[in-house]
Amino acid sequence: MAIFASRYERKLPIDDTEAISCEISTVEEVDGHTEYLLRVQRGNSSWTVLHRYNDFNKLHQCLRISGIELPLPGKRIFGNMRPDFIAERKEALQVYINTILMNPILASSLPAKRFVDPESYSQSFHDHAVQNALLCLRNDSVWALGATMGAIGWRLRKHYFKLTTKPPEKSNKLVKSGSQTHQSKHFAAGSNGGSHSISIDAGSADPNAEMVAEWCEYGPDKFVEEKEINGVLKSLIGLQHPHIESIVFAANTESGCLVIRKFHKHGTLKDVLCMATPKNPFLSKYGNPKGRTALSMKQVATYGKQILDALIFLHSKGYAYGHLHSGNIVIVDDCVKLLDVENYLLGVPAFYRPFFVQHSKIHTIEQVDVYCFGHVLFEMAMGYPLQESVVRQITECPEALKSLLESILSKEACKAGLPTLEQLLAHRFFTQYATDIASTEKPHFKLSLNAKELLRQAAAKSENRLRDEQKSVKNQKRIVRVQELMSCEEEKRKSKQKAKLEHKQSKLKQQGSLQASNGRLSLAAATAASTSTATAAIGGGLSTADSFNRSDSTPEEPPPPTLAGLKSHTTGAQTPRQELPTSSSATVSVERQISTPNMASADVEAGDEDEPTRSALLESICKFNRGSLRKVRSND
C-alpha cells in the first residue's frame, strides 16, 4: 500500500441485505435552515441522522438513473420556514424515504445506504477494491488489472474490473511456450504481500474471450480462516461441471477474494429477462426495465432441471451454493452456467435473504437453495421477479408448473417445510416439458476431509446465525403487532373520551340554554305576577274604600262584591236590588258584613294561604241575602 493512500478501516462485516427502517421524528432549526432528524433502525441497532432538504434532493438526483418515479416534494423559495409548511414537508419526506427503502433495488444502492447510514458506508469501497486487486495480482505474471466496469452488480462490496494480459518476461523459469499466455497452467501460493493466489488452465475457454476480475469482501457468514480459504479455492478452481462456470484465477487476502472468470457479452439470465445491456449500471438495468420477456415452458423446465443437477452435485460433495438468483445464471447454447460459486466460502449474504429470513422453517443450506430455486423458476416463467416472500396466486401457467411453484413458494409450504432437491427433480413438470442436452464434460470436484469438515462447521454457524436472525425478525413483527394493537386501543380510548367530552359539553350547553330561557320565563312571570298583585291590591283597596264611601254617602247602594264574590255572583242568580236603611245601626251592620268579604278577598289575593277559611268565606258570601235587611229608625 502506498504511503499516502487513504486508510480503509475494516469494521465488523455488515449484512447489507438486512432491512432498514427510517422515521423522521423531529424537525430542528440550525443556523437559519431546517434539518430533519431521522431515526434509523437495522435489526437490534438504531441511530439518528440529521439531513437537510438539499440532502434529500441530492439523493433524488442519484436515484433518477433507475427510472423509478419517486414522490420527492417540491422546493419552495418563500415561506419555507412556516410551521405549517415544515409539517407538511416532513410528512411528504417520510413518504419519500419509505418508498425508497421498500424497493429492494433502490434500498440496496450505495446512495441510499450512505443516506441512512453514513458512518458505515461513507468510506470508499472502490479505492479499497483497487488496492486489494493490485495486491492480489502483484506476483502474477499473466494478468494485469484494467479499468473498472462500474456498479454493474447489486453488491456494494463487489467490484468488477477489466483485465489485460502482461507481456511475456524473459526469465530462467521453464514455460511451455509464449503462445499459451493466460491459458497456461501455473500455480503460485505464498504469503508475499499478504495474498494467496491460484491460477490454472481455463480448460475449453476461448483464448480471445473477454475476462473479468471480481473483487468481493468477506461477509458476515465467513467462518473459515484466511489460511484455510486458500485450499478450498484451489479445489474450486479444479471444479468441473457442465452447468457451473469455471474459475480461471483466485486470490485471497485478509479483506476479501479476487476471482477471474470469463465475461459473457450477452449478460446473465436477468439481463435476458429484462432485455438489458450487461455493462450498464445496476440501477438503470433493473430499476425500471423498458421491456420484459418470459421463457417458454420448455426452456423453463430444461433450465430448471439443469440448475437442480448442479445443486445436487455440489451438495453431494459437501459444498452448498446458497446464492442462486437470475443474476448468477448465464445461458450458453441452451446450457445453464452457475456463477459466483465461491460466494458461499466468502460468507456474503444471499440475494433472497430478506425473504427467507421471514420463515423459520427455512433454516438449512439445502432449504435455502430450494427456496431460491422457486424464485428463479417463477421469474423465468412469468418474466418478472416475485416481490414478496410467498406467492399469493398463480395464474396463466400449466397445472404442473403451478403445483411445483406452490410446493416451494406458497405460504403453507413455507410453514410446513420445503421439498428436497431430489424431490423437485422428480416432479412431473420436468418429465413433461424438459429436454435432455448431452454434455461431454465429466463432473469433477474434490475436497479434502479437512476442507469438508471446515465447510460443515461453517454451515452450522451460518445456520445458527440465520435462526437467530429469524427469531429477531419474528420478535420484531410481534412487537410491531402489539404496538399496532396498542395504538388502535389508544385511538379507540381517545375517541371514546373525545365523544364523551363532546357529549358532556353539549349537555352542559343545553342545560345552560335551558336555564337561561327558564330565567327569562321566570323573570317575566314574576314581573307579571307582581304587576297583577299590585293591581289587585290597588283595586281591592279602591273597592273597599269605595264601599265605605258609598255606605256613608248612599246607604241604599249595595257594596261591590269581592273577586270571589264576583265569581260566584256571575255564576249564580241575580239578586234583586233593595233599598238600604239610612239609620246608623243599619250602617254598622252593613259595615260588619262587608268587612268580612273584603278580608277574605285580601287573603285570596295574598296567595291562598288558608284554603278552608277561604272556602267558608266564599260560602257565606254566596248565601248572603240582602232581603233580610230591614230599616231601623234612630231616636235622633
Stockholm file with secondary structure:
# STOCKHOLM 1.0

chainA/1-636         MAIFASRYERKLPIDDTEAISCEISTVEEVDGHTEYLLRVQRGNSSWTVLHRYNDFNKLHQCLRISGIELPLPGKRIFGNMRPDFIAERKEALQVYINTILMNPILASSLPAKRFVDPESYSQSFHDHAVQNALLCLRNDSVWALGATMGAIGWRLRKHYFKLTTKPPEKSNKLVKSGSQTHQSKHFAAGSNGGSHSISIDAGSADPNAEMVAEWCEYGPDKFVEEKEINGVLKSLIGLQHPHIESIVFAANTESGCLVIRKFHKHGTLKDVLCMATPKNPFLSKYGNPKGRTALSMKQVATYGKQILDALIFLHSKGYAYGHLHSGNIVIVDDCVKLLDVENYLLGVPAFYRPFFVQHSKIHTIEQVDVYCFGHVLFEMAMGYPLQESVVRQITECPEALKSLLESILSKEACKAGLPTLEQLLAHRFFTQYATDIASTEKPHFKLSLNAKELLRQAAAKSENRLRDEQKSVKNQKRIVRVQELMSCEEEKRKSKQKAKLEHKQSKLKQQGSLQASNGRLSLAAATAASTSTATAAIGGGLSTADSFNRSDSTPEEPPPPTLAGLKSHTTGAQTPRQELPTSSSATVSVERQISTPNMASADVEAGDEDEPTRSALLESICKFNRGSLRKVRSND
#=GR chainA/1-636 SS CCTTSCCCCCCSCCCTTSCEEEEEEEEEEETTEEEEEEEEEETTEEEEEEEEHHHHHHHHHHHGGGCCCCCCCCCCSSSTTCHHHHHHHHHHHHHHHHHHHHSHHHHTSHHHHHHHCHHHHCSCHHHHHHHHHHHHTTTCSSEEEEEECCSCSSCTTEEEEEEEECCCCCCSSCCSCTTCGGGSCBCCCSCGGGCEEEECCCSSCCTTCCEEEEEEECCTTCCSCHHHHHHHHHHHHTCBBTTBCCCSEEEECSSEEEEEEECCTTCCHHHHHHTCCTTSCHHHHHSSCSCCCCCCHHHHHHHHHHHHHHHHHHHHTTCCCCCCSGGGEEESSSCEEECCTTHHHHTCCCTTHHHHTTCTTCCSHHHHHHHHHHHHHHHHHHSSCCCSSSCSCCCSSCHHHHHHHHHHHSHHHHHHCCCCHHHHHTSHHHHHHCCCCCCCCCCBCCCCHHHHHHHHHHHHHHHHHHHHHHHHHHHHHHHHHHHHHHHHHHHHHHHHHHHHHHHHHHHHHHHHHHHHHHHHHHHHHHHHHHHHHHHHHHHHHHHHHHHHHHHHHCTTSCCCCCHHHHHHHHHSCCCCCCCCCCSHHHHHHHHHHHHHHHHHHHHHHHTCCCHHHHHHHHHHHHTCCGGGCCCCCCCC
#=GC SS_cons         CCTTSCCCCCCSCCCTTSCEEEEEEEEEEETTEEEEEEEEEETTEEEEEEEEHHHHHHHHHHHGGGCCCCCCCCCCSSSTTCHHHHHHHHHHHHHHHHHHHHSHHHHTSHHHHHHHCHHHHCSCHHHHHHHHHHHHTTTCSSEEEEEECCSCSSCTTEEEEEEEECCCCCCSSCCSCTTCGGGSCBCCCSCGGGCEEEECCCSSCCTTCCEEEEEEECCTTCCSCHHHHHHHHHHHHTCBBTTBCCCSEEEECSSEEEEEEECCTTCCHHHHHHTCCTTSCHHHHHSSCSCCCCCCHHHHHHHHHHHHHHHHHHHHTTCCCCCCSGGGEEESSSCEEECCTTHHHHTCCCTTHHHHTTCTTCCSHHHHHHHHHHHHHHHHHHSSCCCSSSCSCCCSSCHHHHHHHHHHHSHHHHHHCCCCHHHHHTSHHHHHHCCCCCCCCCCBCCCCHHHHHHHHHHHHHHHHHHHHHHHHHHHHHHHHHHHHHHHHHHHHHHHHHHHHHHHHHHHHHHHHHHHHHHHHHHHHHHHHHHHHHHHHHHHHHHHHHHHHHHHHHCTTSCCCCCHHHHHHHHHSCCCCCCCCCCSHHHHHHHHHHHHHHHHHHHHHHHTCCCHHHHHHHHHHHHTCCGGGCCCCCCCC
//
